[in-house]
Amino acid sequence: MNGRVSSFQPSVWVIEASGRIDAMHTPALEAALQEALAQGKYRLLIHLGQARYLSSNGLKALFIARQNARSHGGNLVLCCTPPRVREILEITGLTQIFATYESEKEASKALTVAG
Amino acid sequence: MPDKSCLTVPGRLDQLIIISEFIAQAARQAGLDERDVFHVQTAVDEACTNVIQHAYQGIEGGEIILTCRRTDDTFIVTVRDHGRPFDPSAVPPPDLGTDLNARRVGGLGLYFMRRLMDEVHFEFDDKTGNTVTMVKRIGPRPQDDL
């Protein structure tokens, strides 16, 4: 899971979390998050456009990274969340924690304004 | 669907995709709609992850035994393992309260299972090990299945 600079805001780091983010694949997401945070990238955008599934392990990794980013004045938000993944966030009440946006452009702007 | 479908796999994380496909196929054959199929897949994925990470503590060699069956108005999945006894009462529920800094996300998997299924039961027996039984209520059996 590689990261890249947002096409819309150079200070925003985008991680595309694709496929099944189950317990088997969460370590790859954790590694991408930790690498970004270690490099001082605290405006994190998780692009879920190609995600088919997000398990509790994956959500936990995002939650911990979000806390880390926020403690450094940044944030972690989500964009392009597929309906199934959104439903899981809603069921677990995590839509109140993770800000979600329809597009990368919208999310990048929000991260820059807020951060 | 046949009265009962069974699958036994090694208790490893790379088996989660195989389990997910098995559950999806059994649930579709039982007549569940796609939303319910996804709910059951997610609940079973969390149950099996729990087995691998906690009951077997990441140590390979144990098995996960899955059984799916349909009754007139339910789809029932059981997940069995021979790992460490699991006591759900020892897992605190996730703290999803309003204090952002105090929220804890431990216990999310169990929370998922209980939110997505209509019933979740845990049993432990020295001989059979841990058994998780998860029930999804569904509509009546389609006519062409009778």
Chai-1 contact restraints between the chains, C-beta under 6 A:
chainA,res_idxA,chainB,res_idxB,connection_type,confidence,min_distance_angstrom,max_distance_angstrom,comment,restraint_id
A,D22,B,L16,contact,1.0,0.0,6.0,A-B,restraint_1
A,D22,B,D45,contact,1.0,0.0,6.0,A-B,restraint_2
A,A23,B,L13,contact,1.0,0.0,6.0,A-B,restraint_3
A,A23,B,T49,contact,1.0,0.0,6.0,A-B,restraint_4
A,M24,B,L13,contact,1.0,0.0,6.0,A-B,restraint_5
A,M24,B,D14,contact,1.0,0.0,6.0,A-B,restraint_6
A,M24,B,L16,contact,1.0,0.0,6.0,A-B,restraint_7
A,S55,B,D45,contact,1.0,0.0,6.0,A-B,restraint_8
A,S56,B,E46,contact,1.0,0.0,6.0,A-B,restraint_9
A,S56,B,L108,contact,1.0,0.0,6.0,A-B,restraint_10
A,S56,B,G109,contact,1.0,0.0,6.0,A-B,restraint_11
A,S56,B,F112,contact,1.0,0.0,6.0,A-B,restraint_12
A,K60,B,V105,contact,1.0,0.0,6.0,A-B,restraint_13
A,F63,B,V105,contact,1.0,0.0,6.0,A-B,restraint_14
A,R84,B,F38,contact,1.0,0.0,6.0,A-B,restraint_15
A,I91,B,R115,contact,1.0,0.0,6.0,A-B,restraint_16
A,G93,B,L96,contact,1.0,0.0,6.0,A-B,restraint_17
